[in-house]
Structure formats: C-alpha cells, structure tokens
C-alpha cells in the first residue's frame, strides 16, 4: 500500500470516481479530492500536475 492508499479518504474517493461516467477504461496514477467552502466536491484522476504561479499572487 502506498502512502496515498493509506489515507482514510482514499477508498471513498475511489468509490466516487467509480460511480462516474468514464470516457475510457484507463485509470490515472494519482488521485485528488478537493472540497470547497460551498460543500462542492471534485474528484480528479491525473498522471502529472504542473503548478505555475501567476503575477501578483
């Protein structure tokens, strides 16, 4: 088990993703689950992530 898989929310996130409509059978190597202050939740599968700061932030 990886450190990601040991997270107590991991199974919940994977279950949420499995309920959704997939465009392909391929699964990404990373999973992120984001929560907003408005109680919206977003589950994302991805292989790589690049963060670029913008001016003024």
C-alpha distances in whole Angstrom, upper triangle without the diagonal:
4,7,8,6,7,10,12,14,11,12,16,16,15,17,20,19,19,23,24,26,25,27,25,22,20,17,16,13,14,14,17,19,22,24,28,31,32,30,29,25,24,20,20,18,19,18,20,22,25,27,30,33,36,39,40,37
4,5,5,6,9,12,14,11,13,16,15,14,18,20,19,20,23,24,26,24,26,24,22,20,16,15,12,11,12,15,17,20,22,26,29,31,28,27,23,22,19,18,16,16,16,17,19,22,23,27,29,32,36,37,33
4,6,5,7,11,12,10,13,15,15,15,18,20,19,21,24,25,27,25,28,26,24,22,18,16,13,12,12,13,15,18,20,24,26,28,26,25,22,21,18,18,16,17,16,17,18,21,22,25,27,31,34,34,31
4,5,6,9,9,7,10,12,11,11,15,16,15,17,20,21,23,22,24,23,21,19,15,13,11,9,8,10,12,15,17,21,24,25,23,22,18,17,14,14,13,14,14,15,16,19,20,24,25,29,32,32,29
4,5,8,9,6,8,11,10,10,13,15,15,16,19,20,22,21,24,22,20,18,15,14,11,10,10,12,13,16,19,22,25,27,24,23,19,18,15,15,14,15,16,17,19,22,23,27,29,32,35,36,32
4,6,8,7,9,12,12,13,15,17,17,18,21,23,25,25,27,26,24,22,18,18,15,13,13,14,15,17,19,23,25,27,24,24,20,20,17,18,17,18,19,20,21,24,25,29,30,33,37,37,33
4,5,5,8,10,10,12,14,15,16,18,20,21,24,24,26,26,24,22,19,17,15,13,11,11,12,14,16,19,21,23,21,20,17,17,15,16,16,17,19,20,20,23,23,27,28,31,34,34,30
4,6,7,8,10,11,13,14,16,17,19,21,24,24,27,27,25,24,20,20,18,16,13,13,12,15,15,19,21,22,19,19,16,17,15,17,17,20,21,23,23,26,26,29,30,33,36,36,32
4,6,5,6,9,10,11,12,14,16,17,21,21,24,24,23,22,18,17,16,14,11,10,9,11,12,16,18,19,16,16,13,13,11,14,15,17,19,21,21,24,24,27,28,31,34,34,30
4,5,5,6,9,10,11,12,14,16,19,19,22,21,19,18,15,14,13,11,8,9,9,12,14,18,20,22,18,18,14,13,11,12,12,15,17,18,19,22,23,27,28,31,34,34,31
4,5,5,6,9,10,10,12,15,18,18,21,21,19,18,15,15,15,13,11,12,11,15,16,20,22,23,19,19,15,15,12,14,14,17,19,21,22,25,26,30,31,34,37,38,34
4,6,5,6,9,10,11,13,17,17,21,21,19,19,16,17,17,15,11,12,10,13,13,17,19,20,16,15,12,12,10,13,14,17,20,22,22,25,26,29,31,33,36,36,33
4,5,5,6,9,10,11,14,15,18,18,17,17,13,13,14,11,8,8,7,10,12,15,18,18,15,14,10,9,7,9,10,13,16,18,18,22,22,26,27,30,33,33,30
4,5,5,6,9,10,13,13,16,16,14,14,11,11,12,11,8,10,10,13,15,19,22,22,19,17,13,12,9,10,9,13,15,18,19,22,24,27,29,32,35,36,33
4,5,5,6,9,12,13,17,17,15,16,13,15,16,15,12,13,12,15,16,19,22,22,18,17,13,13,10,12,12,16,19,21,22,26,27,30,32,34,38,38,35
4,5,5,7,10,12,15,16,15,16,14,15,16,15,11,12,10,12,13,16,19,19,15,13,10,10,7,10,11,15,18,21,21,24,25,28,30,32,35,36,33
4,5,5,8,9,12,13,12,12,10,11,13,12,9,10,10,13,15,18,21,20,17,15,11,10,7,8,8,12,15,18,18,22,23,27,29,30,34,35,32
4,5,8,8,12,12,11,12,10,12,15,14,12,14,13,16,18,21,24,23,20,18,15,13,10,11,11,15,17,20,21,25,27,30,32,34,38,38,36
4,7,9,13,14,13,15,13,16,18,17,15,16,14,17,18,21,23,22,19,17,14,13,11,13,13,17,20,23,24,27,28,31,33,35,38,39,36
4,6,10,11,12,13,13,14,17,17,14,15,14,16,17,20,23,21,19,16,13,12,10,11,12,15,18,21,22,25,26,29,31,32,36,37,34
4,7,9,10,12,12,15,18,18,16,17,17,19,20,22,25,24,22,18,16,14,12,13,13,16,19,21,22,25,27,30,32,33,37,38,35
4,5,7,9,9,12,15,16,15,16,17,19,21,23,27,26,23,20,18,15,13,12,11,13,16,19,20,23,25,28,31,32,36,37,35
4,7,9,10,12,16,17,17,18,19,21,23,25,29,28,26,22,20,17,15,13,12,14,16,18,20,23,25,28,30,31,35,37,35
4,5,8,11,14,16,16,19,20,22,25,27,31,30,28,25,22,19,16,14,12,13,15,18,20,23,26,28,31,33,37,39,36
4,7,10,13,15,15,18,20,23,26,28,32,31,29,26,22,20,17,15,12,14,15,18,21,24,27,30,33,35,38,40,38
4,7,10,12,13,16,18,21,25,27,31,31,28,25,22,19,16,13,10,11,11,15,17,21,24,27,30,32,36,38,35
4,7,9,10,13,15,18,22,24,28,28,26,23,19,16,13,11,7,8,9,13,15,19,22,25,28,30,34,36,33
4,6,7,11,14,17,20,23,27,27,25,22,19,15,12,9,5,5,5,9,12,15,18,21,25,27,31,33,30
4,7,10,14,17,20,24,27,28,26,23,20,17,13,11,7,6,5,8,11,15,18,21,24,27,31,32,29
4,7,10,13,17,20,24,25,23,20,17,14,11,8,6,5,6,8,9,13,15,19,22,25,28,30,26
4,7,10,14,17,20,21,19,17,13,11,7,6,5,6,9,10,11,14,16,20,22,24,28,29,26
4,6,10,13,17,18,16,14,10,8,6,5,6,8,11,11,11,14,14,18,20,22,26,26,23
4,7,10,14,15,12,11,7,6,4,6,9,11,14,15,14,17,17,20,21,23,27,27,23
4,7,10,12,10,8,6,5,6,8,12,13,17,16,15,17,16,19,19,21,24,24,21
4,7,8,7,6,5,7,9,12,15,17,20,20,18,20,18,21,21,23,25,25,21
4,5,5,5,7,9,12,14,18,20,23,22,20,21,19,21,21,21,24,23,20
4,5,7,10,12,15,18,21,23,26,26,23,24,22,24,23,23,25,23,20
4,6,9,12,15,18,22,24,27,27,25,26,24,25,25,25,27,25,23
4,6,10,13,16,20,22,26,26,24,26,24,26,26,27,29,28,25
4,7,10,13,17,19,23,23,21,23,22,24,24,25,28,27,24
4,7,10,14,16,20,20,19,21,20,23,24,25,28,27,24
4,6,10,13,16,17,16,18,18,21,22,23,26,26,23
4,7,10,14,15,14,17,18,21,23,24,28,28,25
4,6,10,11,11,14,15,19,21,23,26,27,24
4,7,9,10,14,16,19,22,24,28,29,26
4,6,7,11,13,17,20,22,26,28,25
4,7,10,14,17,20,23,27,29,26
4,7,10,13,17,19,23,25,23
4,7,10,13,16,20,22,19
4,7,10,13,16,19,16
4,7,10,13,15,13
4,6,10,12,11
4,7,9,7
4,6,6
4,6
4
